[in-house]
Amino acid sequence: EIVMTQSPGTLSVSPGERATLSCRASQSVSSNLAWYQQKPGQAPRLVIYGASTRATGIPARFSGSGSGTEFTLTISSLQSEDFAVYYCQQYNNWPPMYTFGQGTKLEIK
Amino acid sequence: QAQLVESGGGVVQPGRSLRLSCAASGFIFSRYGIHWVRQAPGKGLEWVAVIWYDGSSKYYADSVKGRFTISRDNSKNTLYLQMNSLRVEDTAVYFCAGSGSSGWYVPFDYWGQGTLVTVSS
């Protein structure tokens, strides 16, 4: 089983500043890596897929990078609506097993 | 646009069964694989199961293998999750989630709002 590890667990950033979230896979997942945003009481929302492609409707301040085992989600100039929990997910396994990281809570500093 | 609506959650005693449903609309349901994902209270996301577009292949997380069964009825645009031998640790919000792309190696583009299952005596 591929284990996904996110860091940090909680990130405190001021509005307007940049946030950098990390995700590490226990073995290579190529570029089959997605990031999801989840706000309290809501379903997750796809933000990035293919490690670096923004999903439909996602603002350009969100960017993803990495391949293999190391991935980063960067949010430049944080807006109030960006504060949420972010999960990375790999979808590269066979047989299929779509493991998530434990999440990074992005909170207002 | 794609919409998924879960139902069937509730309170159930340990060892009992429950069946969840997920009604799909706004896309060609029969073309794509679809998943169940769960989230225990205050915890992260856990993938549960996936079913191929025609129901021919199904895969499960180890934590539910042998107890849960995923199925679908493409004539009704509906996904199901039959949960047997429920345990306290199965308590969670259960989401159905799908992709706008075919194949196994695809992210989850859209999600339902979830249905809460509470396993308690």
Interface residues (C-beta under 8 A of the other chain):
Chain A: E1 N32 A34 Y36 Q38 Q42 A43 P44 R45 L46 Y49 G50 A55 T56 Y87 Q89 Y91 N92 W94 P95 P96 M97 Y98 T99 F100 G101 Q102 G103
Chain B: H35 G44 L45 E46 W47 V50 Y59 A61 D62 F95 A97 W104 Y105 V106 P107 F108 D109 Y110 W111 G112 Q113 G114
